[in-house]
Amino acid sequence: MYPTTIFRPRCSSGFKNNRSAAAVGRLLMRKHGWKVGDVVTLRGDSNRLDIKFLIVGEIPADKLS
């Protein structure tokens, strides 16, 4: 994470309490229809690697530039 990124307390506690927590960019969340609290699975092309993570926060689009 970037040291200048400030998360809401709920998001920060999500990182402390869950090893699979993730903060996702607002534009990516809109594109895929995700919301905070969703569990998302990233699948590798070999079907041997599936990574699940819980979305605990959103990174505002203006912070992405």
Secondary structure as GFF3:
##gff-version 3
##sequence-region A 1 65
A	DSSP	alpha_helix	9	17	.	.	.	ID=ss1
A	DSSP	beta_strand	21	25	.	.	.	ID=ss2
A	DSSP	alpha_helix	26	32	.	.	.	ID=ss3
A	DSSP	beta_strand	39	43	.	.	.	ID=ss4
A	DSSP	beta_strand	50	59	.	.	.	ID=ss5
A	DSSP	three_ten_helix	61	63	.	.	.	ID=ss6
###
